[in-house]
């Protein structure tokens, strides 16, 4: 099999877009029927670096039809597979997409990038809803060969490599930009990927300059981790010949029969030693949409068997959050909950420790448990005492804090406190806040919790005025409320 890897020039000057796009098309025109597949880089519809959504879409709309038509024509003329990355408008919005055209020019499949960096999430606002759903690695089988896919940022998430390997892929297609990594770093990632998946890695990127030591590095790597070709900064195309069925097998431990690397690793894998994973893991606290329902569980008044059953029921019915009132007496219960439910629900951990001498030790213990069960991104702390909140910030600076009402009759005081403490949320009580409290909190980037509301009609009225999270003892009823009522509330204020 012969693979043609295309590496066009790239610039921060969008004035070069027409010239660089035409350069890319000319490379396609020079391909002939001696090649079996052609790989182009990420964002082939946006030839130079853009900074805004409007600018990106301008170039996308200008070039996309020309680009895809050229890929179809090339596939037909060369009788080759063509892999090209560009934006695609789907039902939920634009997606970063790798298009696959077969030898007849027919669209054989689309791979949607699994991991979106801040630029694509916060600036381009690409559709990302699908990335929060459980999914298998995307694999296309064409002419007896199995193709897996990674796009740019995907290359960094080695947790996914084992899942790709289990699909018995022969070739991994990587359309990329990766404009800041060195050639050495990119080569390390590609060799690691090839060795761990027992597949050939075909990576296409762009180059700033031919003498640049960053960006570029379009390459082909074998399952042994051997680099069969690396363009470094060179503009143009590279053709590499390889046998996709020539895999690498080694003894599965000394004296054992040969096996692929990932098969040997699968034998001893212990996922509970690493980090939370699987389809039951929910979105991180920072990503989970609002509004939410937070079910209150008083673990002080329940037997161990009953509190675990209550937790399981709440998680099973799709509760977004559970509030825990933690005290010195129930630390062991808290660890048991984390062991079973860490990352399966957001935990609103309410702390009220009056003993100043024990506050530091207590906070240290619970934050250590949270780290142990990899739950840092699935919890936040709530407290009414400012000194306690300041200590929490010291011991757990990466965990969000929620300022609880401290009895001050001034409805705006809680917003002032939260801003001073650098908190992310406030927890209001339904008889001690006003509409202005919510508006001012949102203006400061604060989310608003409200406790406690057990009636669905009443809860809806609070959600309608902007409350982000309702705390309740009636979880089943209010969780159903969110299912039946559609809200359009952004994740970020």
C-alpha positions as CSV (number, residue, x, y, z in Angstrom):
1,X,0.0,0.0,0.0
2,X,1.2,3.5,-0.8
3,X,0.1,6.4,1.3
4,X,0.4,10.1,0.2
5,X,0.7,12.5,3.1
6,X,0.1,16.2,2.3
7,X,1.6,19.0,4.3
8,X,0.7,22.5,3.0
9,X,2.2,25.8,4.2
10,X,0.3,27.6,7.0
11,X,0.4,31.2,8.3
12,X,-1.0,33.5,10.9
13,X,-1.6,36.0,8.0
14,X,-5.0,35.2,6.6
15,X,-4.1,37.3,3.5
16,X,-2.3,34.2,2.3
17,X,-5.4,32.1,2.5
18,X,-6.1,32.0,-1.3
19,X,-2.5,31.2,-2.2
20,X,-2.2,28.4,0.4
21,X,-5.5,26.9,-0.4
22,X,-4.6,26.8,-4.1
23,X,-1.2,25.2,-3.1
24,X,-3.2,22.5,-1.4
25,X,-5.4,21.9,-4.5
26,X,-2.3,21.7,-6.7
27,X,-0.9,19.0,-4.5
28,X,-4.1,17.0,-5.0
29,X,-3.9,17.5,-8.7
30,X,-0.4,16.0,-8.8
31,X,-1.6,12.8,-7.1
32,X,-1.9,9.8,-9.5
33,X,-3.2,6.3,-9.5
34,X,0.0,4.9,-8.0
35,X,-1.2,5.9,-4.5
36,X,-3.8,4.0,-2.5
37,X,-4.7,6.6,0.0
38,X,-4.3,10.4,0.6
39,X,-4.4,12.2,3.9
40,X,-4.8,16.0,4.3
41,X,-4.5,18.1,7.5
42,X,-7.1,19.3,10.0
43,X,-9.1,22.4,9.0
44,X,-8.2,22.0,5.3
45,X,-11.1,24.5,4.7
46,X,-9.4,27.2,6.7
47,X,-5.9,27.6,5.2
48,X,-4.5,30.1,7.8
49,X,-5.0,30.8,11.5
50,X,-8.2,32.6,12.4
51,X,-9.2,34.1,15.7
52,X,-13.0,34.4,15.7
53,X,-16.0,32.2,14.8
54,X,-17.0,34.7,12.1
55,X,-13.6,34.7,10.5
56,X,-13.4,30.9,10.6
57,X,-16.8,30.5,9.0
58,X,-16.0,33.0,6.3
59,X,-13.1,30.9,5.0
60,X,-15.0,27.6,5.6
61,X,-17.9,28.8,3.5
62,X,-15.6,30.2,0.8
63,X,-13.6,27.0,0.4
64,X,-15.6,24.0,1.6
65,X,-17.4,23.0,-1.6
66,X,-14.3,23.5,-3.7
67,X,-12.2,21.4,-1.2
68,X,-14.7,18.5,-1.0
69,X,-15.3,18.5,-4.7
70,X,-11.5,18.3,-5.3
71,X,-11.2,15.4,-2.9
72,X,-14.0,13.5,-4.7
73,X,-12.4,14.2,-8.0
74,X,-9.0,13.0,-6.7
75,X,-10.5,9.9,-5.2
76,X,-12.1,9.0,-8.6
77,X,-9.1,9.9,-10.7
78,X,-6.5,8.2,-8.6
79,X,-8.8,5.3,-7.5
80,X,-7.6,6.1,-4.0
81,X,-9.1,6.7,-0.5
82,X,-9.0,10.3,0.5
83,X,-9.2,11.5,4.1
84,X,-9.7,15.3,4.7
85,X,-10.6,17.3,7.7
86,X,-13.0,20.3,7.7
87,X,-16.0,21.7,9.4
88,X,-19.3,20.0,8.8
89,X,-22.7,21.5,9.7
90,X,-24.7,18.9,11.6
91,X,-28.0,19.1,13.4
92,X,-26.4,20.5,16.6
93,X,-24.1,22.9,14.9
94,X,-20.7,22.8,13.2
95,X,-18.4,19.9,14.0
96,X,-14.7,19.2,13.5
97,X,-15.0,16.4,11.0
98,X,-12.7,14.0,9.1
99,X,-14.4,13.1,5.8
100,X,-13.6,9.7,4.2
101,X,-14.1,9.2,0.5
102,X,-13.7,5.8,-1.1
103,X,-12.1,5.0,-4.5
104,X,-15.3,5.8,-6.3
105,X,-15.5,9.3,-4.7
106,X,-18.5,8.2,-2.5
107,X,-18.6,9.5,1.1
108,X,-17.7,6.4,3.2
109,X,-17.9,7.9,6.6
110,X,-17.3,10.9,9.0
111,X,-15.2,11.0,12.1
112,X,-16.2,13.7,14.6
113,X,-13.3,14.8,16.8
114,X,-13.7,13.4,20.4
115,X,-11.7,16.0,22.3
116,X,-12.2,19.8,21.7
117,X,-9.7,22.2,23.0
118,X,-10.6,25.6,24.5
119,X,-10.5,27.4,21.1
120,X,-13.1,25.1,19.6
121,X,-15.3,25.1,22.7
122,X,-15.1,28.7,23.9
123,X,-14.3,30.7,20.7
124,X,-15.7,28.7,17.8
125,X,-18.5,27.2,19.8
126,X,-18.5,24.0,17.9
127,X,-21.1,21.4,18.7
128,X,-19.8,19.3,21.6
129,X,-22.9,17.6,23.0
130,X,-21.9,14.3,21.4
131,X,-18.5,14.3,23.2
132,X,-20.3,13.9,26.5
133,X,-22.0,10.7,25.5
134,X,-20.5,7.2,25.8
135,X,-19.2,5.9,22.5
136,X,-16.9,3.3,21.0
137,X,-13.9,4.3,18.9
138,X,-15.0,5.2,15.4
139,X,-13.8,2.5,13.0
140,X,-14.3,2.1,9.3
141,X,-13.7,-1.1,7.5
142,X,-12.8,-0.6,3.8
143,X,-11.5,-3.3,1.5
144,X,-10.7,-5.6,4.4
145,X,-8.7,-3.0,6.4
146,X,-9.8,-1.4,9.6
147,X,-9.3,2.4,10.0
148,X,-9.3,4.2,13.3
149,X,-9.2,8.0,13.7
150,X,-7.7,10.7,15.9
151,X,-7.7,14.4,15.2
152,X,-5.1,16.8,16.6
153,X,-6.0,17.2,20.3
154,X,-7.2,13.6,20.4
155,X,-3.5,12.5,20.1
156,X,-2.9,13.6,23.7
157,X,-5.5,11.4,25.3
158,X,-3.6,8.1,25.6
159,X,-6.5,6.7,27.8
160,X,-8.3,6.2,24.5
161,X,-5.4,4.2,22.9
162,X,-6.4,0.9,24.6
163,X,-10.0,1.2,23.4
164,X,-8.8,1.8,19.8
165,X,-6.4,-1.1,20.1
166,X,-9.2,-3.5,21.1
167,X,-10.9,-2.7,17.8
168,X,-8.0,-4.4,15.9
169,X,-7.4,-1.5,13.7
170,X,-4.8,-1.6,10.9
171,X,-4.3,2.1,10.3
172,X,-5.0,5.2,12.4
173,X,-5.7,8.3,10.4
174,X,-4.6,11.6,12.1
175,X,-5.6,14.9,10.6
176,X,-3.9,17.6,12.7
177,X,-2.6,21.1,13.2
178,X,-0.7,20.9,16.5
179,X,0.9,24.3,15.9
180,X,3.0,24.6,19.1
181,X,4.5,21.1,19.7
182,X,8.1,20.3,18.6
183,X,8.8,17.7,15.9
184,X,10.4,15.5,18.6
185,X,7.3,15.7,20.8
186,X,4.9,14.9,17.9
187,X,7.1,11.9,16.9
188,X,7.0,10.6,20.4
189,X,3.2,10.7,20.5
190,X,2.9,9.0,17.1
191,X,5.3,6.3,17.9
192,X,3.6,5.6,21.2
193,X,0.3,5.5,19.5
194,X,1.4,3.1,16.8
195,X,3.1,0.7,19.3
196,X,0.2,0.7,21.7
197,X,-2.5,0.1,19.0
198,X,-0.3,-2.3,16.7
199,X,-1.4,-0.1,13.8
200,X,0.2,2.2,11.2
201,X,-0.2,5.9,12.1
202,X,-0.7,8.2,9.1
203,X,-0.5,11.8,10.3
204,X,-1.0,14.9,8.1
205,X,-0.4,18.4,9.4
206,X,0.6,21.9,8.2
207,X,3.9,23.7,8.4
208,X,4.8,27.3,9.3
209,X,8.2,27.3,7.6
210,X,10.4,24.6,6.1
211,X,13.1,25.3,8.8
212,X,10.6,25.4,11.7
213,X,11.1,23.1,14.6
214,X,7.4,23.2,15.6
215,X,4.2,22.4,13.9
216,X,4.6,20.2,10.8
217,X,6.0,16.7,11.3
218,X,3.5,14.9,9.0
219,X,4.6,11.3,9.2
220,X,4.0,7.6,8.8
221,X,4.9,5.3,11.8
222,X,4.8,1.4,11.8
223,X,3.4,-0.8,14.6
224,X,7.0,-1.3,15.8
225,X,7.2,2.4,16.5
226,X,9.6,2.9,13.5
227,X,9.2,6.2,11.6
228,X,8.9,5.3,7.9
229,X,8.8,8.9,6.9
230,X,8.7,12.3,8.6
231,X,8.3,15.6,6.6
232,X,9.4,17.8,9.5
233,X,8.8,21.3,8.2
234,X,8.9,20.5,4.5
235,X,6.1,21.8,2.3
236,X,4.5,19.4,-0.2
237,X,3.7,15.7,-0.1
238,X,5.4,12.5,0.9
239,X,4.6,9.0,-0.4
240,X,5.4,6.0,1.9
241,X,4.9,2.3,1.0
242,X,4.1,-0.2,3.7
243,X,2.3,-3.5,4.3
244,X,-0.7,-2.8,6.5
245,X,-0.9,-6.5,7.6
246,X,2.7,-6.5,8.8
247,X,2.1,-6.1,12.5
248,X,4.4,-6.4,15.5
249,X,4.1,-9.2,18.0
250,X,6.4,-9.9,21.0
251,X,6.5,-12.4,23.8
252,X,3.7,-11.7,26.3
253,X,6.2,-11.7,29.1
254,X,9.4,-13.7,29.2
255,X,8.9,-17.2,27.8
256,X,5.3,-16.6,26.7
257,X,3.8,-16.9,23.2
258,X,3.9,-13.8,21.0
259,X,1.1,-11.2,21.3
260,X,0.6,-7.6,20.4
261,X,1.6,-5.1,23.1
262,X,-2.0,-4.1,24.0
263,X,-3.0,-7.8,24.4
264,X,-0.2,-8.3,26.9
265,X,-1.2,-5.1,28.8
266,X,-4.9,-6.1,28.8
267,X,-4.0,-9.1,30.8
268,X,-2.8,-7.1,33.8
269,X,-4.8,-3.9,33.5
270,X,-6.4,-2.6,36.7
271,X,-8.5,0.4,35.8
272,X,-9.6,1.1,39.4
273,X,-5.9,2.0,40.1
274,X,-5.9,4.8,37.6
275,X,-8.9,7.1,37.2
276,X,-12.7,7.0,36.9
277,X,-14.0,5.9,33.5
278,X,-16.8,4.3,31.7
279,X,-20.3,5.2,30.5
280,X,-21.6,5.9,34.0
281,X,-19.2,8.8,34.5
282,X,-21.1,12.1,34.3
283,X,-19.9,15.5,33.0
284,X,-17.5,17.5,35.1
285,X,-19.0,20.0,37.5
286,X,-17.8,22.9,35.3
287,X,-19.4,21.3,32.2
288,X,-22.7,20.0,33.4
289,X,-25.6,22.2,32.1
290,X,-27.9,24.2,34.2
291,X,-30.5,24.2,35.7
292,X,-30.0,21.3,38.0
293,X,-31.8,19.5,40.8
294,X,-29.7,18.7,43.9
295,X,-31.1,15.9,46.1
296,X,-30.4,16.2,49.8
297,X,-29.2,13.1,51.6
298,X,-28.7,13.3,55.4
299,X,-26.2,10.5,56.0
300,X,-26.2,11.2,59.7
301,X,-29.7,9.9,60.1
302,X,-29.5,6.9,57.8
303,X,-28.1,3.5,58.5
304,X,-25.1,2.6,56.2
305,X,-27.3,0.2,54.2
306,X,-30.1,2.8,53.8
307,X,-27.8,5.6,52.8
308,X,-26.1,3.5,50.1
309,X,-29.5,2.4,48.8
310,X,-30.7,6.1,48.8
311,X,-27.6,7.1,46.9
312,X,-28.0,4.4,44.4
313,X,-31.6,5.3,43.8
314,X,-30.8,9.0,43.3
315,X,-28.0,8.2,40.9
316,X,-30.1,5.7,39.0
317,X,-32.9,8.2,38.4
318,X,-30.5,10.7,36.8
319,X,-30.1,13.2,39.6
320,X,-27.5,15.7,38.6
321,X,-26.4,16.6,42.2
322,X,-26.5,15.2,45.7
323,X,-26.0,17.3,48.8
324,X,-24.0,15.8,51.6
325,X,-23.8,17.4,55.1
326,X,-20.4,16.3,56.3
327,X,-19.4,16.2,59.9
328,X,-16.5,14.7,61.9
329,X,-18.6,11.6,62.7
330,X,-19.3,10.6,59.1
331,X,-15.9,10.8,57.3
332,X,-15.8,7.0,56.9
333,X,-19.3,7.0,55.4
334,X,-18.1,9.8,53.0
335,X,-15.3,7.6,51.8
336,X,-17.6,4.7,51.3
337,X,-19.9,6.9,49.1
338,X,-16.9,8.0,47.0
339,X,-15.8,4.4,46.6
340,X,-19.2,3.5,45.0
341,X,-20.3,6.7,43.4
342,X,-17.3,9.0,42.6
343,X,-17.9,10.7,39.3
344,X,-21.3,9.2,38.9
345,X,-23.0,12.3,40.3
346,X,-22.0,15.9,41.3
347,X,-21.5,16.1,45.1
348,X,-22.4,19.3,46.8
349,X,-20.4,18.8,50.0
350,X,-21.8,21.0,52.8
351,X,-19.4,21.5,55.7
352,X,-20.1,23.0,59.1
353,X,-17.3,22.4,61.5
354,X,-17.4,24.7,64.6
355,X,-14.3,23.3,66.2
356,X,-11.6,25.6,64.8
357,X,-8.8,23.3,66.0
358,X,-10.1,20.4,63.9
359,X,-11.1,22.3,60.8
360,X,-7.7,22.0,59.0
361,X,-7.4,18.2,59.8
362,X,-11.0,17.6,58.6
363,X,-10.5,19.5,55.3
364,X,-7.2,17.7,54.7
365,X,-8.9,14.3,55.2
366,X,-11.9,14.9,53.0
367,X,-9.8,16.5,50.2
368,X,-7.4,13.5,50.3
369,X,-10.3,11.1,49.9
370,X,-11.7,13.2,47.0
371,X,-8.3,13.0,45.2
372,X,-7.9,9.3,46.0
373,X,-11.2,8.5,44.2
374,X,-10.5,10.9,41.3
375,X,-13.5,13.0,42.2
376,X,-11.9,16.5,42.1
377,X,-13.9,17.6,39.1
378,X,-17.2,16.2,40.3
379,X,-17.5,17.9,43.6
380,X,-17.8,21.4,45.2
381,X,-17.8,22.6,48.7
382,X,-20.5,24.7,50.5
383,X,-20.1,26.5,53.8
384,X,-21.5,29.5,55.5
385,X,-18.4,30.4,57.5
386,X,-16.0,32.6,55.6
387,X,-12.9,31.4,57.6
388,X,-13.8,27.8,56.7
389,X,-14.2,28.7,53.1
390,X,-10.8,30.5,53.1
391,X,-9.2,27.3,54.5
392,X,-10.9,25.2,51.9
393,X,-9.4,27.4,49.2
394,X,-5.9,26.7,50.7
395,X,-6.3,22.9,50.8
396,X,-8.4,22.5,47.7
397,X,-7.7,25.4,45.3
398,X,-9.0,23.5,42.3
399,X,-12.4,22.6,43.8
400,X,-15.2,25.1,43.4
401,X,-16.7,26.7,46.4
402,X,-20.3,27.8,47.2
403,X,-21.0,30.5,49.8
404,X,-24.0,29.6,52.0
405,X,-26.3,32.2,53.5
406,X,-25.0,33.2,57.0
407,X,-28.2,34.7,58.4
408,X,-27.4,38.3,57.2
409,X,-30.8,40.0,56.5
410,X,-29.1,42.0,53.7
411,X,-30.0,40.0,50.6
412,X,-27.1,41.3,48.6
413,X,-24.4,40.6,51.3
414,X,-23.9,37.0,50.1
415,X,-22.9,38.2,46.6
416,X,-20.3,40.5,48.1
417,X,-18.9,37.7,50.2
418,X,-18.7,35.3,47.3
419,X,-16.8,37.8,45.1
420,X,-14.4,38.6,48.0
421,X,-13.8,34.9,48.6
422,X,-13.4,34.1,44.9
423,X,-16.2,31.6,45.0
424,X,-18.1,30.1,42.1
425,X,-21.6,29.8,43.6
426,X,-23.9,31.1,46.3
427,X,-26.5,29.1,48.1
428,X,-29.6,31.1,48.8
429,X,-32.5,30.3,51.1
430,X,-35.9,30.8,49.5
431,X,-37.2,33.3,52.1
432,X,-34.0,35.4,52.1
433,X,-33.3,36.5,48.6
434,X,-34.6,38.8,45.9
435,X,-34.7,38.9,42.1
436,X,-31.9,41.5,42.3
437,X,-29.7,39.0,44.3
438,X,-29.9,36.5,41.4
439,X,-29.3,39.2,38.7
440,X,-26.3,40.6,40.6
441,X,-24.9,37.1,41.2
442,X,-25.1,36.2,37.5
443,X,-23.5,39.5,36.6
444,X,-20.5,38.5,38.7
445,X,-20.3,35.1,37.1
446,X,-21.8,33.3,40.1
447,X,-24.3,30.4,39.9
448,X,-27.2,30.4,42.3
449,X,-28.4,27.4,44.4
450,X,-31.6,27.6,46.3
451,X,-32.6,25.5,49.4
452,X,-35.0,23.9,50.0
453,X,-37.9,23.4,47.6
454,X,-40.0,20.2,47.5
455,X,-43.0,21.3,45.4
456,X,-42.6,21.0,41.6
457,X,-44.8,24.0,40.8
458,X,-42.9,26.2,43.3
459,X,-39.5,24.9,41.9
460,X,-40.5,25.8,38.4
461,X,-41.3,29.4,39.5
462,X,-37.7,29.7,40.9
463,X,-36.1,28.2,37.9
464,X,-38.0,30.7,35.7
465,X,-36.5,33.7,37.6
466,X,-33.0,32.4,37.1
467,X,-32.1,30.0,40.0
468,X,-29.6,27.5,38.6
469,X,-29.8,24.6,41.1
470,X,-32.8,23.7,43.3
471,X,-32.0,21.7,46.5
472,X,-34.8,19.3,47.4
473,X,-35.9,16.4,49.5
474,X,-38.3,15.4,46.7
475,X,-35.7,14.3,44.1
476,X,-37.9,12.0,42.0
477,X,-40.6,14.7,41.4
478,X,-38.2,17.6,40.7
479,X,-35.9,15.5,38.5
480,X,-38.9,14.7,36.4
481,X,-39.6,18.4,36.2
482,X,-36.4,19.1,34.3
483,X,-37.2,16.2,32.0
484,X,-40.5,17.7,31.1
485,X,-39.5,21.4,31.0
486,X,-37.0,22.7,28.5
487,X,-34.6,25.4,29.6
488,X,-32.0,27.2,27.5
489,X,-29.4,28.2,30.0
490,X,-25.7,28.3,29.0
491,X,-23.2,26.4,31.0
492,X,-21.2,29.6,31.6
493,X,-22.9,32.8,32.9
